[in-house]
Amino acid sequence: MKIWPKKQKVPAVKLSQKYAILNRIRAANWVPTRHSSDVAT
């Protein structure tokens, strides 16, 4: 979704697909480290 519909309700399916993709990216980028405060590079 590039623009937010003004008078229409946003279908939950589109939002859930977007968040599913974001969660996959987050899970792929998350690397467990010994020090939780450090950023994995």
N, C-alpha and C positions, 0 to 999 in steps of 0.2 A: 504494500500500500504506500504509494508515494504521497498522496494527499489524504487528509482526513475528511470524510464525508460530513457535510454540515448538517443536513436535515435527515440523513438516513442513519439507522442504527448500524453499527459495525458488526458484521457477522463474527460470532465467537470462533468459528472455524479458522478464519484468516488470522486472528490474533493467536490462537493456539498453535498454528503452524509456525508463525513467526517466533514465538517463544520456544518452541521445540528446537528450531534451528539454532537460536541463541544458546540454549542449554547444551547442545552438542558442541558448539564452538567453545563454550566455557569449560566443558568437561575435557575437551581435547587439549586446551591450553593449561589446564591445572596440572601441575607437576608436584608431587609430594616431596618435601624437603625436610631435613632434620630441624631446621629453624623455621618455624611457621611465619615469623615476621619478615624473613628474607623473600625477595622476589626472584623467582626462577627465571633464568635467562637462557 
